Amino acid sequence: MAQQDKITTIDLIRAILARNRAALAFGISLAAVVLGTSLVLLVSARLPVTAVQTELAAERAQMVTTMEAHAKQASTTLGRNYIAPEVLKAVSAVPRHEFVSDRLRGDAYADRPLPIGYGQTISQPFIVALMTDLVRVRPDDAVLEVGTGSGYQAAVLAHLARRVYTIEIVPGLADSAATRLQRLGYSNVVARTGDGYYGWEEAAPFDSIIVTAAASQIPPPLIRQLKPEGRMVIPVGAPFAVQYLVLVERDPDNGQVTTRQLLPVRFVPLASGGQ
């Protein structure tokens, strides 16, 4: 497809040059020729982009349809048989293809995790939507994400929360994600390199916390940084063993913490000096 587009563009340029020579021979002004050429090139450049955008929008819509189907089978986990509409709207707005490598862009909207380098992955879209739904983000919330990865989960949260703090222990991933999020206009996301096991003390407490890597236990610093009535969702379990997505809630009256196992999952291990 790319090769065909290239040939078409070359042929178009040749045709424009031939037309310009003929126009000049008939005495048409150089300014008029330049203007006409610019308009033709502008239109020809925009047409493939529009087609690609339409195709990507269709793939995102299909991804959301798949999420809705999965949600009907996860009613026990969610407490209902659907993902909240505001979460689906946020997922629909995020260009997931921007958060994977060029060679994997064709699979960007497939409902499965994809490698992003450094032994890490971008999570399955449905799991991203599910975890986002479970923490019940509100417009004035401050949210902590542990494990930035390529920045996709943070981008989804940014459409829902007032401020998103995201921390990544792998410097290469942290730097590229911060650059990507800034380029895409996510100005309410603050990213840094660090050990997420210890949270982000300076920005705490948080209304909700999402951990995108599996810990052997729930990190005590994260529990301390969760507000009363706050919710945290975290995969818990040893690498290469059974892991469970766990919902952590803090009682608004007495501060007591309760946990609930939701469903089996498979995540990369949480890299930390604290484990």
C-alpha positions in Angstrom: 0.0 0.0 0.0 2.8 2.4 0.9 4.6 1.6 -2.3 1.5 2.3 -4.4 1.0 5.6 -2.7 4.6 6.6 -3.4 4.2 5.8 -7.1 1.0 7.8 -7.3 2.6 10.8 -5.7 5.5 10.7 -8.1 3.2 10.5 -11.1 1.2 13.4 -9.8 4.3 15.5 -9.4 5.4 14.7 -13.0 1.9 15.7 -14.3 2.1 19.0 -12.4 5.5 19.8 -13.8 4.3 19.0 -17.4 1.2 21.2 -16.8 3.3 24.0 -15.5 5.6 24.0 -18.5 2.6 24.2 -20.8 1.0 27.0 -18.7 4.2 29.1 -18.8 4.4 28.5 -22.6 0.9 30.1 -23.0 2.0 33.1 -20.9 0.2 32.3 -17.6 2.0 34.1 -14.8 4.5 32.2 -12.6 2.6 33.3 -9.5 -0.6 31.6 -10.8 1.3 28.4 -11.6 2.9 28.3 -8.2 -0.5 28.9 -6.5 -2.1 26.1 -8.5 0.7 23.7 -7.8 0.5 24.4 -4.1 -3.2 23.8 -3.9 -2.9 20.5 -5.8 -0.1 19.2 -3.6 -2.0 20.3 -0.5 -5.1 18.3 -1.5 -3.1 15.3 -2.6 -1.2 15.3 0.7 -4.3 15.5 2.8 -6.3 12.7 1.1 -4.2 9.7 2.3 -4.1 11.2 5.9 -7.8 11.5 6.0 -8.2 7.9 4.8 -5.8 6.7 7.5 -7.6 8.7 10.2 -10.9 7.2 9.1 -9.5 3.7 9.3 -8.0 4.3 12.7 -11.3 5.7 14.0 -13.0 2.5 12.8 -10.4 0.3 14.5 -10.9 2.2 17.8 -14.7 1.8 17.5 -14.3 -1.9 16.9 -12.0 -2.0 20.0 -14.7 -0.4 22.1 -17.3 -2.9 20.8 -15.0 -5.7 21.9 -14.7 -4.1 25.4 -18.5 -3.9 25.7 -18.7 -7.6 24.8 -16.1 -8.5 27.4 -17.8 -6.3 30.1 -21.0 -8.4 29.8 -19.0 -11.4 30.9 -17.3 -9.5 33.8 -20.5 -8.4 35.6 -19.3 -10.0 38.9 -16.1 -8.0 38.8 -17.7 -4.7 37.8 -20.9 -5.1 39.7 -22.7 -4.4 36.4 -22.5 -5.7 32.9 -21.0 -2.6 31.2 -18.0 -0.3 31.3 -19.0 3.2 32.4 -19.8 5.4 29.4 -17.3 8.1 30.4 -14.5 5.4 30.5 -15.4 4.2 27.0 -15.4 7.8 25.8 -11.9 8.3 27.2 -10.6 5.1 25.6 -12.2 6.1 22.3 -10.4 9.5 22.4 -6.9 8.1 22.9 -4.8 7.2 19.8 -3.4 3.9 21.0 -1.3 3.6 17.8 0.8 6.5 19.1 1.8 4.4 22.1 3.3 1.4 20.3 6.2 1.1 17.9 5.8 1.7 14.2 6.1 -2.0 13.4 3.2 -2.8 15.7 0.9 0.0 14.7 -1.2 -2.5 12.6 -2.0 -4.3 15.8 -2.5 -1.2 18.0 -6.3 -1.7 18.4 -6.2 -5.5 18.8 -7.5 -6.5 22.2 -4.2 -7.9 23.5 -1.0 -6.6 25.2 1.9 -5.6 23.0 5.6 -5.3 23.7 7.0 -1.8 24.2 10.7 -2.7 24.9 12.7 -3.3 28.0 10.8 -6.4 28.7 7.6 -4.4 29.3 4.2 -4.4 27.6 1.2 -2.1 26.9 -1.8 -3.7 28.6 -4.7 -5.3 26.8 -7.2 -2.5 26.0 -10.1 -4.2 27.9 -7.9 -4.5 31.1 -7.0 -0.8 30.8 -10.7 0.1 30.6 -11.6 -2.3 33.4 -9.0 -1.0 35.8 -10.0 2.6 35.0 -13.6 1.8 35.6 -12.9 0.1 38.9 -11.2 3.2 40.5 -14.2 5.4 39.6 -12.2 8.5 38.6 -14.0 11.8 39.0 -13.3 15.1 37.3 -11.6 16.7 40.3 -9.5 13.7 41.2 -5.7 13.3 41.5 -4.7 9.9 40.4 -1.4 8.0 40.7 -0.3 5.5 38.1 2.6 3.1 39.0 4.2 1.8 35.8 4.0 4.4 33.0 5.1 2.1 30.3 4.5 3.9 27.0 2.0 6.3 28.6 -1.3 4.8 27.3 -3.0 4.2 30.7 -2.0 7.7 31.8 -3.5 9.2 28.6 -6.8 7.4 29.3 -6.8 8.7 32.9 -6.0 12.2 31.7 -9.4 12.4 30.0 -11.1 11.7 33.3 -9.1 13.3 36.1 -7.9 16.7 37.1 -4.3 15.5 37.5 -2.5 12.3 36.7 0.9 11.5 38.4 2.7 8.6 36.7 6.0 7.0 37.7 8.2 4.6 35.8 11.3 2.8 37.0 12.8 2.2 33.6 14.5 5.5 32.5 14.2 4.8 28.8 10.5 4.2 29.0 9.9 7.1 31.4 11.6 9.6 29.2 9.9 8.5 25.9 6.5 8.4 27.6 6.9 11.9 29.0 7.9 13.2 25.6 5.0 11.4 23.9 2.4 12.6 26.4 3.6 16.2 26.1 3.6 15.9 22.2 0.0 14.7 22.3 -1.2 17.5 24.5 -1.7 15.7 27.8 -0.8 18.8 29.9 -2.5 17.4 33.1 -0.1 14.4 33.3 3.0 14.7 35.4 5.6 12.0 34.7 8.8 11.1 36.3 11.4 8.3 36.7 11.4 6.5 40.0 10.5 3.4 42.1 6.7 3.2 42.1 6.7 0.8 45.0 7.1 3.9 47.2 4.5 5.9 45.4 4.8 9.7 45.1 4.9 11.1 48.6 5.2 14.8 47.6 1.9 14.6 45.6 -0.1 12.4 48.0 -2.7 11.6 49.0 -4.5 10.3 45.9 -8.1 9.7 45.2 -7.2 6.6 43.3 -4.1 4.5 42.4 -3.6 2.2 39.4 -0.7 -0.2 39.4 0.1 -1.7 36.0 2.6 -4.4 37.1 2.2 -7.3 39.5 3.5 -7.0 43.0 4.1 -9.9 45.4 2.2 -7.9 48.0 0.3 -4.6 48.1 3.0 -2.0 48.8 2.4 -0.3 52.2 3.5 3.1 51.0 0.7 3.0 48.4 -1.9 2.2 51.0 -0.7 5.1 53.1 -1.0 7.5 50.1 -4.6 6.5 49.4 -7.2 9.0 50.5 -10.2 8.0 52.7 -12.8 6.7 50.3 -10.0 6.1 47.8 -9.7 3.1 45.6 -6.6 1.2 44.3 -6.5 -1.6 41.7 -3.3 -3.7 41.6 -2.3 -7.1 40.2 -0.9 -9.2 43.0 1.0 -12.5 42.6 4.4 -13.9 41.9 6.0 -13.8 38.4 5.0 -16.9 36.3 2.4 -17.9 39.0 -1.3 -17.1 39.4 -1.9 -13.4 39.7 -5.2 -11.7 40.7 -6.4 -8.2 40.1 -7.1 -6.8 43.6 -9.3 -3.9 44.5 -8.2 -1.9 47.6 -10.6 0.4 49.3 -10.2 2.8 52.3 -13.2 3.4 54.5 -14.0 7.1 54.6 -15.0 7.0 58.3 -12.4 4.9 60.1 -9.7 4.6 57.4 -9.8 0.8 57.5 -8.5 -0.9 54.4 -10.3 -3.7 52.7 -9.2 -5.8 49.7 -11.1 -8.0 47.3 -9.8 -10.4 44.6 -11.5 -9.8 41.3 -10.2 -12.0 38.5 -7.0 -13.8 37.4 -4.7 -11.7 35.3 -1.1 -11.8 33.9 1.1 -8.8 34.2 4.9 -8.2 34.1 6.4 -8.1 37.6 6.7 -4.8 39.4 10.4 -3.8 39.3 11.4 -2.3 42.6 14.0 -2.2 45.3 11.2 -2.6 47.8 10.4 -6.2 46.9 
